[in-house]
Amino acid sequence: MTKPHDTGRLKKIVEAFPKATVTVLGDMVADEFVYGEISRVSREAPVLILKHRNRSVAPGGGANAIYNLADLGVNVLPVGVVGDDEPGRLLIKAFRSGVLRDKSFTTVTKTRILAGMTHTARQQVVRVDREPEAEPSTHLTRELVFAAREYARASDALLVSDYGYGSATPAILNRVREKGGLNGVPVFLDSRHRVLEFSGISAATPNEPEIEEILGIRIGQDWAKLKSAGEQVMSRMKLQSLIVTRGRDGMVAFSRRHKPVDIPIYGSDEVADVTGAGDTVIATFT
């Protein structure tokens, strides 16, 4: 394994972020967090009773990738769809344009219940997902394609955040590519369930379980298997670069011109909440 070492070059890259423009085509998700203190055990069932303390809603999925890019100083052009509901309205407040709102669509909302005692770290105990019954309509899809194509032409890169909810499918990306919509624009992909179905991708950031699933293998701590798996995905997708995230084991970067680079985690490996980690990786990598 080789280790990253050129900090001077990395510093220059980071300082250049404000000069970059990135279009994000993605599934917009509202991450809701409900916090409570453990009060007692319920008499109705063997479950904890939580005393509600507070609630917050944060951007998730493609919306989180947008926020991460913006925090890095990048000029971001968002493309996605939300419903005409409270989570959708909360998300759309942050976007100047590009994100469509439609009454027939339900904003994807993931509600996480976190419990703990006073002065202790809260742990997630259950998650409730609210999802649209169907993918965006033909009319919405047409608008998504048009917006993504127009924005991409004015961008340095296109980030595709596919959570499986219909706003960033392989078919939509192919339509964006028509009529020279992506002429020379590199495409970075984060896809939860169908990474191999996409074509014309420059780089991707699957996690290790996703790699294991699509290749039908078990990697574990076997470096040789991980290296082989990464090279297979690179070859099958004709990628220029690939990052495989590995949770507490960090990540590994693959490229056509260099040996794989092992990137260890920074700080503690005892992580209580990994929400949005993949969105952060794809945003920074793009």
PyRosetta script that sets phi, psi and omega in degrees:
from pyrosetta import init, pose_from_sequence

init()
pose = pose_from_sequence("MTKPHDTGRLKKIVEAFPKATVTVLGDMVADEFVYGEISRVSREAPVLILKHRNRSVAPGGGANAIYNLADLGVNVLPVGVVGDDEPGRLLIKAFRSGVLRDKSFTTVTKTRILAGMTHTARQQVVRVDREPEAEPSTHLTRELVFAAREYARASDALLVSDYGYGSATPAILNRVREKGGLNGVPVFLDSRHRVLEFSGISAATPNEPEIEEILGIRIGQDWAKLKSAGEQVMSRMKLQSLIVTRGRDGMVAFSRRHKPVDIPIYGSDEVADVTGAGDTVIATFT")
pose.set_psi(1, 145.8)
pose.set_omega(1, 173.4)
pose.set_phi(2, -107.6)
pose.set_psi(2, 158.9)
pose.set_omega(2, -176.5)
pose.set_phi(3, -116.0)
pose.set_psi(3, 145.0)
pose.set_omega(3, 176.3)
pose.set_phi(4, -67.1)
pose.set_psi(4, 139.1)
pose.set_omega(4, -175.6)
pose.set_phi(5, -143.0)
pose.set_psi(5, -18.9)
pose.set_omega(5, -172.8)
pose.set_phi(6, -84.6)
pose.set_psi(6, 76.4)
pose.set_omega(6, -177.0)
pose.set_phi(7, -68.2)
pose.set_psi(7, -31.4)
pose.set_omega(7, 178.7)
pose.set_phi(8, -62.3)
pose.set_psi(8, -43.2)
pose.set_omega(8, 178.7)
pose.set_phi(9, -66.0)
pose.set_psi(9, -40.7)
pose.set_omega(9, 178.9)
pose.set_phi(10, -62.5)
pose.set_psi(10, -39.1)
pose.set_omega(10, 179.1)
pose.set_phi(11, -60.8)
pose.set_psi(11, -42.1)
pose.set_omega(11, 179.3)
pose.set_phi(12, -64.9)
pose.set_psi(12, -38.1)
pose.set_omega(12, 178.9)
pose.set_phi(13, -63.0)
pose.set_psi(13, -46.5)
pose.set_omega(13, -179.2)
pose.set_phi(14, -62.4)
pose.set_psi(14, -41.3)
pose.set_omega(14, -179.2)
pose.set_phi(15, -66.8)
pose.set_psi(15, -19.5)
pose.set_omega(15, -179.8)
pose.set_phi(16, -89.2)
pose.set_psi(16, -5.3)
pose.set_omega(16, -178.3)
pose.set_phi(17, -52.5)
pose.set_psi(17, -44.6)
pose.set_omega(17, -177.4)
pose.set_phi(18, -62.8)
pose.set_psi(18, -15.6)
pose.set_omega(18, 179.5)
pose.set_phi(19, -87.1)
pose.set_psi(19, -8.2)
pose.set_omega(19, -174.4)
pose.set_phi(20, -95.3)
pose.set_psi(20, 149.0)
pose.set_omega(20, 173.8)
pose.set_phi(21, -123.4)
pose.set_psi(21, 127.2)
pose.set_omega(21, -177.7)
pose.set_phi(22, -127.8)
pose.set_psi(22, 128.3)
pose.set_omega(22, 171.3)
pose.set_phi(23, -88.1)
pose.set_psi(23, 133.9)
pose.set_omega(23, 177.4)
pose.set_phi(24, -115.2)
pose.set_psi(24, 114.8)
pose.set_omega(24, 174.2)
pose.set_phi(25, -103.0)
pose.set_psi(25, 112.6)
pose.set_omega(25, -173.0)
pose.set_phi(26, -157.3)
pose.set_psi(26, 166.1)
pose.set_omega(26, 172.1)
pose.set_phi(27, -79.6)
pose.set_psi(27, 117.3)
pose.set_omega(27, -178.9)
pose.set_phi(28, -82.5)
pose.set_psi(28, 127.3)
pose.set_omega(28, -177.1)
pose.set_phi(29, -126.0)
pose.set_psi(29, 138.7)
pose.set_omega(29, 172.8)
pose.set_phi(30, -100.2)
pose.set_psi(30, 119.0)
pose.set_omega(30, 176.7)
pose.set_phi(31, -94.6)
pose.set_psi(31, 109.1)
pose.set_omega(31, -179.7)
pose.set_phi(32, -100.4)
pose.set_psi(32, 135.1)
pose.set_omega(32, 179.2)
pose.set_phi(33, -121.6)
pose.set_psi(33, 124.6)
pose.set_omega(33, 176.6)
pose.set_phi(34, -113.7)
pose.set_psi(34, 121.6)
pose.set_omega(34, -175.2)
pose.set_phi(35, -107.2)
pose.set_psi(35, 138.0)
pose.set_omega(35, 178.0)
pose.set_phi(36, -147.8)
pose.set_psi(36, 157.0)
pose.set_omega(36, 175.3)
pose.set_phi(37, -99.6)
pose.set_psi(37, 140.4)
pose.set_omega(37, 179.2)
pose.set_phi(38, -67.5)
pose.set_psi(38, 121.7)
pose.set_omega(38, -178.1)
pose.set_phi(39, -98.5)
pose.set_psi(39, -54.1)
pose.set_omega(39, -178.6)
pose.set_phi(40, -169.6)
pose.set_psi(40, -179.4)
pose.set_omega(40, 176.0)
pose.set_phi(41, -93.5)
pose.set_psi(41, 134.7)
pose.set_omega(41, -177.7)
pose.set_phi(42, -68.8)
pose.set_psi(42, 147.0)
pose.set_omega(42, 174.2)
pose.set_phi(43, -81.6)
pose.set_psi(43, -18.1)
pose.set_omega(43, -176.6)
pose.set_phi(44, -77.8)
pose.set_psi(44, -30.3)
pose.set_omega(44, -178.2)
pose.set_phi(45, -162.8)
pose.set_psi(45, 160.1)
pose.set_omega(45, 180.0)
pose.set_phi(46, -74.7)
pose.set_psi(46, 64.9)
pose.set_omega(46, -179.7)
pose.set_phi(47, -132.3)
pose.set_psi(47, 159.2)
pose.set_omega(47, 179.2)
pose.set_phi(48, -80.1)
pose.set_psi(48, 145.3)
pose.set_omega(48, 170.1)
pose.set_phi(49, -100.3)
pose.set_psi(49, 126.4)
pose.set_omega(49, -179.8)
pose.set_phi(50, -106.6)
pose.set_psi(50, 138.0)
pose.set_omega(50, 173.3)
pose.set_phi(51, -89.9)
pose.set_psi(51, 114.8)
pose.set_omega(51, -175.2)
pose.set_phi(52, -61.6)
pose.set_psi(52, 132.8)
pose.set_omega(52, 179.5)
pose.set_phi(53, -113.0)
pose.set_psi(53, -51.8)
pose.set_omega(53, 177.9)
pose.set_phi(54, -161.8)
pose.set_psi(54, 173.9)
pose.set_omega(54, -177.7)
pose.set_phi(55, -142.8)
pose.set_psi(55, 143.8)
pose.set_omega(55, 176.0)
pose.set_phi(56, -143.6)
pose.set_psi(56, 154.3)
pose.set_omega(56, 177.1)
pose.set_phi(57, -126.1)
pose.set_psi(57, 128.1)
pose.set_omega(57, -178.2)
pose.set_phi(58, -126.6)
pose.set_psi(58, 156.2)
pose.set_omega(58, 177.1)
pose.set_phi(59, -67.1)
pose.set_psi(59, 137.4)
pose.set_omega(59, 178.4)
pose.set_phi(60, -130.8)
pose.set_psi(60, 171.6)
pose.set_omega(60, 179.7)
pose.set_phi(61, 59.0)
pose.set_psi(61, -133.2)
pose.set_omega(61, 179.1)
pose.set_phi(62, -60.9)
pose.set_psi(62, -33.2)
pose.set_omega(62, 178.7)
pose.set_phi(63, -65.0)
pose.set_psi(63, -36.1)
pose.set_omega(63, 177.7)
pose.set_phi(64, -68.1)
pose.set_psi(64, -39.5)
pose.set_omega(64, 176.3)
pose.set_phi(65, -60.9)
pose.set_psi(65, -39.2)
pose.set_omega(65, 177.7)
pose.set_phi(66, -61.4)
pose.set_psi(66, -47.4)
pose.set_omega(66, -179.8)
pose.set_phi(67, -62.2)
pose.set_psi(67, -41.0)
pose.set_omega(67, 179.5)
pose.set_phi(68, -63.0)
pose.set_psi(68, -44.1)
pose.set_omega(68, 177.7)
pose.set_phi(69, -61.9)
pose.set_psi(69, -44.0)
pose.set_omega(69, 179.8)
pose.set_phi(70, -62.7)
pose.set_psi(70, -39.1)
pose.set_omega(70, 178.5)
pose.set_phi(71, -64.5)
pose.set_psi(71, -27.7)
pose.set_omega(71, 177.2)
pose.set_phi(72, -80.0)
pose.set_psi(72, -5.2)
pose.set_omega(72, 178.8)
pose.set_phi(73, 96.4)
pose.set_psi(73, 2.5)
pose.set_omega(73, -178.2)
pose.set_phi(74, -75.1)
pose.set_psi(74, 144.4)
pose.set_omega(74, 172.1)
pose.set_phi(75, -79.5)
pose.set_psi(75, 115.2)
pose.set_omega(75, -172.1)
pose.set_phi(76, -110.6)
pose.set_psi(76, 135.8)
pose.set_omega(76, 175.7)
pose.set_phi(77, -115.4)
pose.set_psi(77, 101.3)
pose.set_omega(77, -174.3)
pose.set_phi(78, -83.9)
pose.set_psi(78, 142.7)
pose.set_omega(78, 175.6)
pose.set_phi(79, -136.6)
pose.set_psi(79, 119.2)
pose.set_omega(79, -179.5)
pose.set_phi(80, -175.7)
pose.set_psi(80, -173.0)
pose.set_omega(80, -178.9)
pose.set_phi(81, -139.9)
pose.set_psi(81, 141.2)
pose.set_omega(81, 174.5)
pose.set_phi(82, -131.2)
pose.set_psi(82, 165.8)
pose.set_omega(82, 177.9)
pose.set_phi(83, -86.6)
pose.set_psi(83, 167.9)
pose.set_omega(83, 176.6)
pose.set_phi(84, -88.0)
pose.set_psi(84, 65.7)
pose.set_omega(84, -177.5)
pose.set_phi(85, -138.3)
pose.set_psi(85, 176.8)
pose.set_omega(85, -175.9)
pose.set_phi(86, -58.7)
pose.set_psi(86, -49.7)
pose.set_omega(86, 178.8)
pose.set_phi(87, -59.4)
pose.set_psi(87, -39.4)
pose.set_omega(87, 179.1)
pose.set_phi(88, -64.7)
pose.set_psi(88, -41.8)
pose.set_omega(88, 179.2)
pose.set_phi(89, -65.5)
pose.set_psi(89, -36.9)
pose.set_omega(89, 178.3)
pose.set_phi(90, -65.3)
pose.set_psi(90, -38.6)
pose.set_omega(90, 179.9)
pose.set_phi(91, -71.8)
pose.set_psi(91, -42.6)
pose.set_omega(91, -172.0)
pose.set_phi(92, -70.5)
pose.set_psi(92, -20.7)
pose.set_omega(92, 176.9)
pose.set_phi(93, -58.1)
pose.set_psi(93, -30.0)
pose.set_omega(93, -174.3)
pose.set_phi(94, -84.9)
pose.set_psi(94, -10.8)
pose.set_omega(94, -174.0)
pose.set_phi(95, -112.2)
pose.set_psi(95, 131.6)
pose.set_omega(95, -178.6)
pose.set_phi(96, -73.8)
pose.set_psi(96, -37.3)
pose.set_omega(96, -177.2)
pose.set_phi(97, -162.3)
pose.set_psi(97, 171.2)
pose.set_omega(97, 173.9)
pose.set_phi(98, 95.4)
pose.set_psi(98, -36.0)
pose.set_omega(98, -179.6)
pose.set_phi(99, -87.9)
pose.set_psi(99, 122.3)
pose.set_omega(99, -176.9)
pose.set_phi(100, -90.2)
pose.set_psi(100, 146.5)
pose.set_omega(100, 175.8)
pose.set_phi(101, -120.1)
pose.set_psi(101, 131.4)
pose.set_omega(101, -175.0)
pose.set_phi(102, -140.3)
pose.set_psi(102, 135.3)
pose.set_omega(102, -177.6)
pose.set_phi(103, -67.3)
pose.set_psi(103, -26.0)
pose.set_omega(103, -177.5)
pose.set_phi(104, -81.9)
pose.set_psi(104, -4.7)
pose.set_omega(104, -174.9)
pose.set_phi(105, -110.9)
pose.set_psi(105, 142.6)
pose.set_omega(105, 176.6)
pose.set_phi(106, -102.9)
pose.set_psi(106, 125.9)
pose.set_omega(106, 178.1)
pose.set_phi(107, -64.5)
pose.set_psi(107, 128.1)
pose.set_omega(107, 177.2)
pose.set_phi(108, -63.4)
pose.set_psi(108, 121.9)
pose.set_omega(108, -178.4)
pose.set_phi(109, -129.9)
pose.set_psi(109, 126.5)
pose.set_omega(109, 178.7)
pose.set_phi(110, -113.9)
pose.set_psi(110, 109.3)
pose.set_omega(110, -177.3)
pose.set_phi(111, -97.4)
pose.set_psi(111, 119.3)
pose.set_omega(111, 179.7)
pose.set_phi(112, -107.5)
pose.set_psi(112, 126.8)
pose.set_omega(112, 176.8)
pose.set_phi(113, -97.2)
pose.set_psi(113, 120.7)
pose.set_omega(113, -178.5)
pose.set_phi(114, -115.2)
pose.set_psi(114, 131.6)
pose.set_omega(114, -175.9)
pose.set_phi(115, -124.2)
pose.set_psi(115, 151.2)
pose.set_omega(115, 177.1)
pose.set_phi(116, -176.9)
pose.set_psi(116, 175.5)
pose.set_omega(116, 176.3)
pose.set_phi(117, -97.2)
pose.set_psi(117, 167.8)
pose.set_omega(117, 177.8)
pose.set_phi(118, -58.3)
pose.set_psi(118, 133.7)
pose.set_omega(118, 178.1)
pose.set_phi(119, 67.3)
pose.set_psi(119, 20.4)
pose.set_omega(119, 174.7)
pose.set_phi(120, -123.7)
pose.set_psi(120, 158.0)
pose.set_omega(120, 178.1)
pose.set_phi(121, -69.4)
pose.set_psi(121, 135.7)
pose.set_omega(121, 179.5)
pose.set_phi(122, -85.3)
pose.set_psi(122, 142.1)
pose.set_omega(122, -179.8)
pose.set_phi(123, -114.3)
pose.set_psi(123, 145.2)
pose.set_omega(123, 177.3)
pose.set_phi(124, -72.1)
pose.set_psi(124, 129.5)
pose.set_omega(124, -178.6)
pose.set_phi(125, -110.2)
pose.set_psi(125, -25.3)
pose.set_omega(125, 177.8)
pose.set_phi(126, -161.0)
pose.set_psi(126, 154.4)
pose.set_omega(126, 176.4)
pose.set_phi(127, -130.7)
pose.set_psi(127, 136.9)
pose.set_omega(127, 178.4)
pose.set_phi(128, -117.6)
pose.set_psi(128, 122.9)
pose.set_omega(128, -179.1)
pose.set_phi(129, -105.3)
pose.set_psi(129, 131.1)
pose.set_omega(129, 172.1)
pose.set_phi(130, -113.2)
pose.set_psi(130, 121.6)
pose.set_omega(130, -172.7)
pose.set_phi(131, -128.6)
pose.set_psi(131, 154.5)
pose.set_omega(131, 176.8)
pose.set_phi(132, -66.3)
pose.set_psi(132, 147.6)
pose.set_omega(132, 179.3)
pose.set_phi(133, -72.0)
pose.set_psi(133, -24.8)
pose.set_omega(133, -178.4)
pose.set_phi(134, -144.3)
pose.set_psi(134, 164.5)
pose.set_omega(134, 177.4)
pose.set_phi(135, -74.0)
pose.set_psi(135, 167.3)
pose.set_omega(135, 179.5)
pose.set_phi(136, -52.7)
pose.set_psi(136, 145.8)
pose.set_omega(136, -178.8)
pose.set_phi(137, -64.7)
pose.set_psi(137, 169.2)
pose.set_omega(137, 178.1)
pose.set_phi(138, -58.2)
pose.set_psi(138, -40.8)
pose.set_omega(138, 179.5)
pose.set_phi(139, -63.3)
pose.set_psi(139, -46.4)
pose.set_omega(139, 179.6)
pose.set_phi(140, -64.2)
pose.set_psi(140, -40.9)
pose.set_omega(140, 179.4)
pose.set_phi(141, -60.4)
pose.set_psi(141, -42.5)
pose.set_omega(141, 178.7)
pose.set_phi(142, -61.1)
pose.set_psi(142, -41.0)
pose.set_omega(142, 178.8)
pose.set_phi(143, -68.1)
pose.set_psi(143, -38.0)
pose.set_omega(143, 177.3)
pose.set_phi(144, -61.5)
pose.set_psi(144, -45.5)
pose.set_omega(144, -179.3)
pose.set_phi(145, -62.0)
pose.set_psi(145, -45.6)
pose.set_omega(145, -178.6)
pose.set_phi(146, -61.8)
pose.set_psi(146, -46.9)
pose.set_omega(146, -178.6)
pose.set_phi(147, -64.6)
pose.set_psi(147, -44.4)
pose.set_omega(147, -179.1)
pose.set_phi(148, -63.0)
pose.set_psi(148, -40.5)
pose.set_omega(148, -179.4)
pose.set_phi(149, -65.6)
pose.set_psi(149, -44.8)
pose.set_omega(149, -179.0)
pose.set_phi(150, -66.0)
pose.set_psi(150, -43.6)
pose.set_omega(150, -179.1)
pose.set_phi(151, -68.1)
pose.set_psi(151, -41.4)
pose.set_omega(151, -177.0)
pose.set_phi(152, -61.1)
pose.set_psi(152, -35.1)
pose.set_omega(152, 179.8)
pose.set_phi(153, -63.2)
pose.set_psi(153, -22.9)
pose.set_omega(153, -179.6)
pose.set_phi(154, -104.7)
pose.set_psi(154, 16.1)
pose.set_omega(154, -174.0)
pose.set_phi(155, -118.8)
pose.set_psi(155, 162.5)
pose.set_omega(155, 174.9)
pose.set_phi(156, -87.7)
pose.set_psi(156, -19.3)
pose.set_omega(156, -179.6)
pose.set_phi(157, -161.7)
pose.set_psi(157, 158.9)
pose.set_omega(157, 173.9)
pose.set_phi(158, -118.9)
pose.set_psi(158, 124.6)
pose.set_omega(158, 175.8)
pose.set_phi(159, -103.4)
pose.set_psi(159, 126.9)
pose.set_omega(159, 178.8)
pose.set_phi(160, -110.4)
pose.set_psi(160, 118.0)
pose.set_omega(160, -179.4)
pose.set_phi(161, -112.6)
pose.set_psi(161, 98.9)
pose.set_omega(161, -173.0)
pose.set_phi(162, -105.4)
pose.set_psi(162, 106.8)
pose.set_omega(162, 176.7)
pose.set_phi(163, -102.1)
pose.set_psi(163, 6.4)
pose.set_omega(163, 176.7)
pose.set_phi(164, 88.6)
pose.set_psi(164, 16.6)
pose.set_omega(164, -177.5)
pose.set_phi(165, -105.4)
pose.set_psi(165, 7.0)
pose.set_omega(165, 168.3)
pose.set_phi(166, 101.3)
pose.set_psi(166, -6.4)
pose.set_omega(166, -178.7)
pose.set_phi(167, -91.8)
pose.set_psi(167, -12.1)
pose.set_omega(167, -176.1)
pose.set_phi(168, -141.1)
pose.set_psi(168, 52.8)
pose.set_omega(168, -177.1)
pose.set_phi(169, -83.4)
pose.set_psi(169, 164.1)
pose.set_omega(169, 173.9)
pose.set_phi(170, -56.6)
pose.set_psi(170, -38.4)
pose.set_omega(170, -179.5)
pose.set_phi(171, -64.8)
pose.set_psi(171, -41.5)
pose.set_omega(171, 178.7)
pose.set_phi(172, -64.8)
pose.set_psi(172, -43.2)
pose.set_omega(172, 178.8)
pose.set_phi(173, -61.7)
pose.set_psi(173, -39.6)
pose.set_omega(173, 178.4)
pose.set_phi(174, -62.8)
pose.set_psi(174, -37.6)
pose.set_omega(174, 178.4)
pose.set_phi(175, -70.2)
pose.set_psi(175, -35.7)
pose.set_omega(175, 176.1)
pose.set_phi(176, -62.2)
pose.set_psi(176, -35.9)
pose.set_omega(176, -177.0)
pose.set_phi(177, -71.2)
pose.set_psi(177, -22.6)
pose.set_omega(177, -179.3)
pose.set_phi(178, -61.9)
pose.set_psi(178, 155.0)
pose.set_omega(178, 177.5)
pose.set_phi(179, 59.4)
pose.set_psi(179, 31.3)
pose.set_omega(179, 177.0)
pose.set_phi(180, 70.5)
pose.set_psi(180, 24.5)
pose.set_omega(180, -177.4)
pose.set_phi(181, -63.7)
pose.set_psi(181, -24.2)
pose.set_omega(181, -179.7)
pose.set_phi(182, -124.1)
pose.set_psi(182, 33.2)
pose.set_omega(182, -177.0)
pose.set_phi(183, -59.9)
pose.set_psi(183, 101.4)
pose.set_omega(183, 177.6)
pose.set_phi(184, 81.9)
pose.set_psi(184, -1.4)
pose.set_omega(184, -178.8)
pose.set_phi(185, -86.7)
pose.set_psi(185, 121.5)
pose.set_omega(185, 178.9)
pose.set_phi(186, -68.6)
pose.set_psi(186, 143.3)
pose.set_omega(186, -177.8)
pose.set_phi(187, -115.6)
pose.set_psi(187, 126.1)
pose.set_omega(187, 179.1)
pose.set_phi(188, -110.4)
pose.set_psi(188, 132.8)
pose.set_omega(188, -170.9)
pose.set_phi(189, -121.9)
pose.set_psi(189, 133.7)
pose.set_omega(189, 167.0)
pose.set_phi(190, -126.6)
pose.set_psi(190, 103.7)
pose.set_omega(190, -177.1)
pose.set_phi(191, -122.9)
pose.set_psi(191, 128.6)
pose.set_omega(191, -175.0)
pose.set_phi(192, -74.9)
pose.set_psi(192, -34.3)
pose.set_omega(192, -169.3)
pose.set_phi(193, -130.0)
pose.set_psi(193, -10.2)
pose.set_omega(193, -171.3)
pose.set_phi(194, -145.8)
pose.set_psi(194, 45.2)
pose.set_omega(194, -175.2)
pose.set_phi(195, -58.2)
pose.set_psi(195, -36.5)
pose.set_omega(195, -177.2)
pose.set_phi(196, -75.1)
pose.set_psi(196, -11.0)
pose.set_omega(196, 179.6)
pose.set_phi(197, -80.5)
pose.set_psi(197, -13.2)
pose.set_omega(197, 180.0)
pose.set_phi(198, -87.1)
pose.set_psi(198, 148.5)
pose.set_omega(198, 176.8)
pose.set_phi(199, -129.3)
pose.set_psi(199, 161.9)
pose.set_omega(199, 178.7)
pose.set_phi(200, 68.7)
pose.set_psi(200, 29.3)
pose.set_omega(200, -178.1)
pose.set_phi(201, -94.4)
pose.set_psi(201, 139.2)
pose.set_omega(201, 178.1)
pose.set_phi(202, -85.1)
pose.set_psi(202, -41.0)
pose.set_omega(202, -176.9)
pose.set_phi(203, -153.9)
pose.set_psi(203, 153.4)
pose.set_omega(203, -179.3)
pose.set_phi(204, -140.9)
pose.set_psi(204, 160.0)
pose.set_omega(204, -177.4)
pose.set_phi(205, -133.9)
pose.set_psi(205, 60.0)
pose.set_omega(205, 177.7)
pose.set_phi(206, -71.5)
pose.set_psi(206, 158.8)
pose.set_omega(206, 172.6)
pose.set_phi(207, -92.7)
pose.set_psi(207, 171.1)
pose.set_omega(207, -174.5)
pose.set_phi(208, -61.8)
pose.set_psi(208, -44.6)
pose.set_omega(208, 177.3)
pose.set_phi(209, -58.8)
pose.set_psi(209, -35.6)
pose.set_omega(209, 177.9)
pose.set_phi(210, -66.9)
pose.set_psi(210, -39.6)
pose.set_omega(210, 176.4)
pose.set_phi(211, -62.7)
pose.set_psi(211, -43.6)
pose.set_omega(211, 179.7)
pose.set_phi(212, -62.1)
pose.set_psi(212, -40.1)
pose.set_omega(212, -178.6)
pose.set_phi(213, -66.9)
pose.set_psi(213, -47.2)
pose.set_omega(213, -175.0)
pose.set_phi(214, -72.1)
pose.set_psi(214, -24.9)
pose.set_omega(214, 179.8)
pose.set_phi(215, -100.7)
pose.set_psi(215, -9.1)
pose.set_omega(215, 179.5)
pose.set_phi(216, 66.5)
pose.set_psi(216, 40.9)
pose.set_omega(216, -178.7)
pose.set_phi(217, -131.0)
pose.set_psi(217, 171.0)
pose.set_omega(217, 173.6)
pose.set_phi(218, -122.4)
pose.set_psi(218, 119.5)
pose.set_omega(218, -175.1)
pose.set_phi(219, -90.4)
pose.set_psi(219, -49.0)
pose.set_omega(219, -177.8)
pose.set_phi(220, 60.9)
pose.set_psi(220, -131.8)
pose.set_omega(220, 179.1)
pose.set_phi(221, -104.2)
pose.set_psi(221, 20.2)
pose.set_omega(221, -177.6)
pose.set_phi(222, -86.6)
pose.set_psi(222, 104.5)
pose.set_omega(222, -178.1)
pose.set_phi(223, -61.7)
pose.set_psi(223, -38.7)
pose.set_omega(223, -178.9)
pose.set_phi(224, -62.6)
pose.set_psi(224, -41.5)
pose.set_omega(224, 178.3)
pose.set_phi(225, -66.3)
pose.set_psi(225, -40.4)
pose.set_omega(225, 179.1)
pose.set_phi(226, -63.7)
pose.set_psi(226, -45.0)
pose.set_omega(226, 179.5)
pose.set_phi(227, -61.1)
pose.set_psi(227, -45.1)
pose.set_omega(227, 179.9)
pose.set_phi(228, -64.2)
pose.set_psi(228, -41.2)
pose.set_omega(228, -179.6)
pose.set_phi(229, -63.8)
pose.set_psi(229, -44.5)
pose.set_omega(229, 178.8)
pose.set_phi(230, -61.3)
pose.set_psi(230, -42.2)
pose.set_omega(230, -179.9)
pose.set_phi(231, -66.9)
pose.set_psi(231, -35.5)
pose.set_omega(231, 177.1)
pose.set_phi(232, -63.4)
pose.set_psi(232, -45.5)
pose.set_omega(232, 179.9)
pose.set_phi(233, -64.6)
pose.set_psi(233, -42.0)
pose.set_omega(233, 177.2)
pose.set_phi(234, -56.2)
pose.set_psi(234, -44.8)
pose.set_omega(234, -176.8)
pose.set_phi(235, -69.9)
pose.set_psi(235, -46.3)
pose.set_omega(235, -176.0)
pose.set_phi(236, -67.1)
pose.set_psi(236, -33.1)
pose.set_omega(236, -179.0)
pose.set_phi(237, -96.7)
pose.set_psi(237, -4.7)
pose.set_omega(237, -178.2)
pose.set_phi(238, 56.2)
pose.set_psi(238, 45.8)
pose.set_omega(238, -177.6)
pose.set_phi(239, -81.2)
pose.set_psi(239, 155.2)
pose.set_omega(239, 169.5)
pose.set_phi(240, -86.7)
pose.set_psi(240, -34.7)
pose.set_omega(240, -177.9)
pose.set_phi(241, -146.8)
pose.set_psi(241, 156.4)
pose.set_omega(241, 178.9)
pose.set_phi(242, -149.5)
pose.set_psi(242, 135.1)
pose.set_omega(242, 171.3)
pose.set_phi(243, -119.5)
pose.set_psi(243, 126.8)
pose.set_omega(243, 175.8)
pose.set_phi(244, -106.8)
pose.set_psi(244, 114.8)
pose.set_omega(244, 179.1)
pose.set_phi(245, -85.7)
pose.set_psi(245, 144.6)
pose.set_omega(245, -170.9)
pose.set_phi(246, -132.1)
pose.set_psi(246, 27.1)
pose.set_omega(246, 179.1)
pose.set_phi(247, 62.6)
pose.set_psi(247, -129.1)
pose.set_omega(247, -177.5)
pose.set_phi(248, -67.1)
pose.set_psi(248, -12.0)
pose.set_omega(248, 177.6)
pose.set_phi(249, -90.9)
pose.set_psi(249, 8.4)
pose.set_omega(249, 176.7)
pose.set_phi(250, 84.0)
pose.set_psi(250, -137.3)
pose.set_omega(250, 179.8)
pose.set_phi(251, -153.5)
pose.set_psi(251, 164.5)
pose.set_omega(251, 178.8)
pose.set_phi(252, -128.8)
pose.set_psi(252, 130.7)
pose.set_omega(252, -179.9)
pose.set_phi(253, -103.4)
pose.set_psi(253, 129.2)
pose.set_omega(253, 177.3)
pose.set_phi(254, -113.5)
pose.set_psi(254, 146.3)
pose.set_omega(254, 172.4)
pose.set_phi(255, -149.6)
pose.set_psi(255, 163.6)
pose.set_omega(255, -177.7)
pose.set_phi(256, -68.0)
pose.set_psi(256, -30.1)
pose.set_omega(256, -170.8)
pose.set_phi(257, -100.7)
pose.set_psi(257, -8.9)
pose.set_omega(257, -174.5)
pose.set_phi(258, -134.2)
pose.set_psi(258, 163.3)
pose.set_omega(258, 174.3)
pose.set_phi(259, -70.5)
pose.set_psi(259, 157.6)
pose.set_omega(259, 177.6)
pose.set_phi(260, -57.7)
pose.set_psi(260, 140.5)
pose.set_omega(260, 179.9)
pose.set_phi(261, -111.7)
pose.set_psi(261, 121.4)
pose.set_omega(261, 177.9)
pose.set_phi(262, -84.8)
pose.set_psi(262, 122.9)
pose.set_omega(262, -178.4)
pose.set_phi(263, -115.1)
pose.set_psi(263, 105.5)
pose.set_omega(263, -178.4)
pose.set_phi(264, -72.1)
pose.set_psi(264, 164.0)
pose.set_omega(264, 177.0)
pose.set_phi(265, -72.0)
pose.set_psi(265, 161.1)
pose.set_omega(265, 176.1)
pose.set_phi(266, -111.2)
pose.set_psi(266, 125.3)
pose.set_omega(266, -179.9)
pose.set_phi(267, 92.2)
pose.set_psi(267, -156.6)
pose.set_omega(267, -175.1)
pose.set_phi(268, -72.1)
pose.set_psi(268, 148.1)
pose.set_omega(268, 175.3)
pose.set_phi(269, -93.8)
pose.set_psi(269, 5.0)
pose.set_omega(269, 176.8)
pose.set_phi(270, -94.5)
pose.set_psi(270, 89.3)
pose.set_omega(270, -175.3)
pose.set_phi(271, -100.5)
pose.set_psi(271, 124.4)
pose.set_omega(271, -178.5)
pose.set_phi(272, -85.3)
pose.set_psi(272, -30.0)
pose.set_omega(272, -175.9)
pose.set_phi(273, -142.6)
pose.set_psi(273, 117.0)
pose.set_omega(273, -178.6)
pose.set_phi(274, -103.3)
pose.set_psi(274, 13.2)
pose.set_omega(274, -178.5)
pose.set_phi(275, -54.7)
pose.set_psi(275, 125.1)
pose.set_omega(275, 175.2)
pose.set_phi(276, 83.5)
pose.set_psi(276, 4.9)
pose.set_omega(276, -177.5)
pose.set_phi(277, -61.8)
pose.set_psi(277, -44.0)
pose.set_omega(277, -179.6)
pose.set_phi(278, -64.7)
pose.set_psi(278, -35.3)
pose.set_omega(278, 178.0)
pose.set_phi(279, -64.6)
pose.set_psi(279, -37.8)
pose.set_omega(279, 179.1)
pose.set_phi(280, -66.6)
pose.set_psi(280, -40.1)
pose.set_omega(280, -179.8)
pose.set_phi(281, -63.8)
pose.set_psi(281, -49.8)
pose.set_omega(281, -176.9)
pose.set_phi(282, -66.1)
pose.set_psi(282, -35.2)
pose.set_omega(282, 179.1)
pose.set_phi(283, -64.9)
pose.set_psi(283, -47.7)
pose.set_omega(283, -178.8)
pose.set_phi(284, -67.4)
pose.set_psi(284, -39.8)
pose.set_omega(284, -178.7)
pose.set_phi(285, -64.6)
pose.set_psi(285, -39.9)
pose.set_omega(285, 179.7)
pose.set_phi(286, -62.9)
pose.dump_pdb("model.pdb")
